[in-house]
Amino acid sequence: MKTVRMKIDVQSPNAKPIGRIDVKRVDATTEADIANHLAEDDANAMLDSAKFARRVRRRLGFSLNGLMFLWTRSATGNKASAAQQVRQRRF
């Protein structure tokens, strides 16, 4: 992005730069629109986290069942043997 240099006179209120928003559009946004945007953002975040988890699973060579097996075994504190069991079982 190109750098834009500006000189602002602090004494003059008209010298302040105007923001890059559409004021009419922002004022017309309702609470329902904001709730819809929030729901869309949450759905996109869940989708991104699922894609990340899938990518990590594939990189490690685990299926979903193998990963769940490892997770349940590691919750009991037996992490090393659980990982070995998963590798041996090849879910």
Sequence and secondary structure as in RCSB ss.txt:
>XXXX:A:sequence
MKTVRMKIDVQSPNAKPIGRIDVKRVDATTEADIANHLAEDDANAMLDSAKFARRVRRRLGFSLNGLMFLWTRSA
TGNKASAAQQVRQRRF
>XXXX:A:secstr
         TT GGGS   SS HHHHHH  HHHHHHHHHHHHHHHHHHHHHHHHHHHHHHT  HHHHHHHHHHHH
TT HHHHHHHHHHH  
